[in-house]
Amino acid sequence: MADTTRNFDELPDEAANEAANEAANEAGGLRKIIHVDMDAFFASVEQRDNPELRGKPVAVGGSGGRGVVAAASYEARKFGVKSAMPSVTAKRLCPDLIFVRHRFDAYKEASRQIRRIFEHHTPLVEPLSLDEAYLDVTQDRLGIGSATRIAELIRQEIRAKTRLTASAGISYNKFLAKIASDQNKPDGIFVVRPGEGADFVAGLPIRRFHGVGPKAEEKMRRLGIETGADLATKDIAFLRSNFGSFADYLYRAARGVDLRPVSAHRVRKSVGGERTFSEDISSGAALRETLENTIEYVWESIERTKARGRTVTLKMKFNNFKNMTRSKSVTHWIETKEEWAKLARELLEEALPLPMPIRLMGLTLSNLDHGEEGQKEDSAQLSLL
């Protein structure tokens, strides 16, 4: 298990570091990656702005019979309240639960403040949603050099400027940094140093792997896979025969390998976002509520990047990992939130009822106008649910 107090930049001995160096050399050298994840972001903003909510179980979302929890405070989570849960279920689990309607303007403003803090330290920021991002600080702007120290400073700055808390994971690749940021939540920090990745992953339950939902976990358990160590014993042929295109990711992840760079500036083909759910959803009410939240998130990226496109695409991944995509194109640029939302809603309604529950929903705007200056890649993985 990685030591959470040691500095990332203290390299272990050469023997322990061999596997990490091999993978890193292919990507041009060891990176210093930080994954910052805000703690119960929506609910924390509500508690910050309304003192009467502090220390109480709070759910952001509709409280009516068709309502769905979009986010829950840590006080609510202790009762088993989760994102994407029907509000009636949440209220049954926690009778004192307080529901508040979402205020996306407040969340966006907090997110912009946090983004400025990130960019003070590095230009290599890859936002995944309003509340989380990867940072590559291999060469940081202030010349601090220590990824651990930078993460500590970022968390301090976030607390001072927004009165919110953040957790951070530090490692030499994105996969490990993301898992590490969840290790000591809330308001924690965790470091996986070079050479420690494979051992760290080996001890994790399989459900901690990003992308492994309840159905995939159930299937893995039937196949005798309960931990990262179990997964590492399976060869690529076995994984492909059982998990299809998901196999390559699983094979690399079980070995702590991830060569993806932090991508802050790429030529953009689309602007979009995806939400992976903690529990599969199938009801029309839950799907519509989730779509409305995704419309808000992605439109924020569209506005920020000044993107103009003609095609809206809805993507849904079923609990058997098969995808369904539906698209609508228009002959003019989609420039208003109202039109963007209308097209997205039409796509969902045309797909209902679904043949089985889904574990992921995504929206993208594509067929873009590349004449606009500064149109860069902005594909967010919106993983609050």
N, C-alpha and C positions, 0 to 999 in steps of 0.2 A: 504494500500500500504506500502511496506517495506521501512524503512528509509535507504537511501543509505550511510549515514555517520556513523551510529551506528555500534559498533563492534559486530560481530556475537556471540562472547563469552559472551555477557551480556544476561543472561537468563531472559525471561519474567516470569510473575507470574505463579504459579502452575496450576491454572484453565485454562489459555490460552494454557499451554504447554501439557495438558493431552493427546490429540490425537496424537501429535508428539511423545511423550514419549512411548505411547503404541506401535506404529509401530517400533520405534527405538529399544525398548527392545527386540522385536522379533529378531532383527538383531544383538543383542549384545551391544546395547548402541548407543547414539547419535553420529553420525559421523560429521566430518568437511570436506566438499567437496568443491573443487574449480573447476570450468570449465573455462579454458582459451581458447579464440578464437581469432586468429589473425585477424586484420582488413584488408579486401580486400587483402589477402595475396599475391597471384600471382601478381596482379597489383601493389601492394605496393613495392614488390621487384623490379619490373621493374622501378618504379618511383625513388626508392632509387638509383639504379645503373645507371640511365640515367637522369641527372639533367634537360634535356630539356623536360622531361615528367611530371615534378612535377607541380601540380596544374592544370593539363589538363585532359580531359576525355580520359581514356585509356581502351582498351579492349584487353585481352589476347585471341588469337584465330586467325583463318583464316579470311582474309578480302574478299576472293573471293565469288562467287555466291553460293558455296556449304559450305562456312565456317560457324562456329558456335562460339558464344562467350563462352569461358570457364570461364572467370572471368572478372569483371568490377571494375574500380576504383569508389570511391564515387562521384567524379566529373561526371562520366558517368551515375551513377545510378540516379542522379538528373533528367536526361532526360528520365528515364524509361528503360534504358539499363539493361538487366538481363542476368545471366548465362543461357545457353542452348538456348538462343535466336538466330535465324538465323542472320548472320552478315549483310545481306542486310536490315533487319528490324532495327537492331541497328543503322546502318548508316543513315537510314531514320529518326529515332528519334533524332539522334545527328549527324548532318552533319560534325562537327569538330572532330568526334571520331577518335582516333589514334589506329590502330591495331598493335600489336606486337606478334610475334610468341613465344610460350612458351619455357622456358629454365628450364627444370626440374632439371638439375644439380644445378642451383642456388637456386631453391626452396628447394631442399633436403639439401643443405649445411646450409641454414638458419634454416630449421627444426631441423637439428642435433644440432645446437647451442642452440636453444630454449629447446630442450629435455634435454641437459646438465644442463640448468638452473633449470628446473623442478626437476631433480634428485639430485640437490644440496640441495633441501628442503625435498624431500620424495622419498622413493623407490617405493611408490604405485602410479605409473603413468600409465594410460590407454589411449594410443593415439587413436584418432578416425580417424585422417587423418594427413597429413603433417602440418596442421595449427590449430589443436585443440586437447585438451586432458582433461581428468578428472584427478584430483589429490586428494588423501585422505591425509589430513594433520592432522588427529586426533592426531597422535604422530609424529610431524615433527622432522627432523634430527637436527635442530639447537636449539630446545627447545624454540621456540618463543611462541608457545601456541595459538596465535590469528590467525585464518584463514584469517581474513580481512587484518591484517598486512602482512601476508605471501603473499597474493595476490598482495598487493601494492608493496612489494619488488620485486616480480617476474616481474611485469609490468615495474618497473624501470630498472631492470637488462636487460630485453629484449630490451628496448629502448636504453640503453647504449651500449650493445654489438652487436646489429643487426641493429640499427637505424630504427626499425619498431615499430608499436604500437599494443597493444593487449587489448582486453576487457576481463573482468573477472566477473563471477557470483559465489557467495558464498552462500552455504546453507547446510542443513543437509542431503540432498540426491541428487542423480545425476539428476533426472528430474527437480527439482527446480533450481539447479545450472546452468543447460544448458539454461533454459529459462531466468534466471537472467543475463547471460552473454550477451544476446542480448538486454537487456533493455536500456542500455545507450551507445550503439555503435554509432560512433567509439570511441576508446580510453577512455572507461568508466568502471565503476565498480558498482555492485549492490549486495545488501545483502538481503536474505530472512532468517530471524532468526527462531529458533524453535518456534512453535506455530503460525507462520504467514502464513504457506504454504497454507492452505485451503482458507483463505481470499485472498491471493495474486492470486491464480489460479482462484478464482471466478470472479475476475474483468477482466480477460483476454479474448480477442476475441478468438474464437475457432481456428482460423487460426494460432495462436501462439503456439498451441500444436504441438510438434515435431511429424512428421508423418502424420499430417492432411494437405493434398494437396487441390488444388482447387476443385476437384471432390467431395472429402469427405466433404469439407466445404459446397459445394452446397447442398449435400444430408442432412447434418445436419440442414442447414437453413430451408429446406422443412419440417423437423421434429420439427422445433421450437427451435433448439439448436444454439444459437449465441455466448454464453459466457460460461466460466467455470461453472458459477452458474447454467446456464440452463442444462448443462451436468450432474451436480451433482444431479439434480432432477430425472434423469432416472435410473431405477433399472437395475440390471445386465441382467435380462431376456429380457428387452426391447432392450438393447444394443446388446446382442448376436443375437437377431432375425434380427437386422438391419445391424450389422457390423461384425458378425462372430467372428473369432479369435482376431480381433482388439478390441473387446469389453472389455476384461479384462484389457488391458492397459488403455483404456479410463476411465473405472470405477475407477481405482486407481489414475490416473492422476488428475481427477476432484476433488479428495480429498487431493491432494498434497502428495500422498504416493508412495514411490519407495524404495524397500528394496534391490535393486541390489548393491553389493559391487563394489568398484573400483578394477578391475581385472588386475593386472600387471603380474601375474605368474600363468598360468594354463597349464596343459598338452595340447598341441596343437593337434587338429584333422585336422585343415586346416589353411591356411593363405589366407586371403581374404579381400575384401573391397566392400562397397556398396555406391552408390550415389543416393540420393533422390533429385529429380528435383523440382525447384520452379514452373515449368510449365510442363505439360505432353508433351512428344515428341513422334513423330511417323515417321518422314521422315528418309529415309535411310541415308542422309547426317548427320543429327543430331545424329543419333544412332551410326554411325561409328566414328564420332568425339568424342563422349562421351566414346565409347569403348577404343579409343586410349589413352585418358587421364586416364581411369581406369587401363589400362594395365600398364602405367607408374607408377601410385601410388602403385599398388599392388606389382609390381616387386621390388620396393624399399623395401617393407616389406619382401619379399622373400629373397632378398640379405642380408638385415640386420640380419635376423634370421638364415641365412644359411640353409633354408628349402629345402628339395628335395622331390618331389612328382611325381606321375604318372597320376593324373587325373585333368583335367581342367573343371570347371563348370561355365556356364553362367546362371545367374538368372535375370529374368525380372518380375517386378510386374506391372500388367496392372492397368488402372485407376478405375477398379472395384474391386481392391485389390486381384485379383486372380494371382497366380504365374505361371510362366513358367520357367522350368529349362532344360538345355541341357548340356550334359557332353561328354567328349572324354578322353579315357584312352590310354596310350601307355605302352609298356613292359619295358621301360627303365626310368631312372630318368630324369626329365625335368630340365636341368641345365643351359640353355641359355635363354636369353630374347627373342631371335629370335624365338625359338621354342614355347615358352610360348605365344608370340603374334600371331604366325601363327595359333595355335590351337584355341585361343580365337576368331580370325577373322573368322575362318571356322564355329564356332558355331553360330555366329551372322548371317552370310550369309545364313546358312541353315535354320534359323528361319524366315528370311524375305520372303515376306512381313508380317508384324505383323497384327493380326486381329483387334487390337485396340491400342491406344496410351499407353505408359508406364509412370509410375511415379518413377520407381526405376530401376537401373541396378547394378548388382554385379558380381564379378569374384572371384573364389577361386581356390587354388591349394590344393589338398587333396591326400589321399592314400600315406601318408608321410613316410619317412624313420625315424623311431623313434630311430635309433641307434645314431643319432647326439646328442651331448651334448648341452643342453640349448635350445632345441626346446620347446618354450613356446607359449601360445595362443597369436595370433596377428590378431584379426579380426577387421579391421578398418571400421568405418562408414564414408565414404568419402562424406561429405555433402556440398561441395562447390557449387554445382548446386542447 
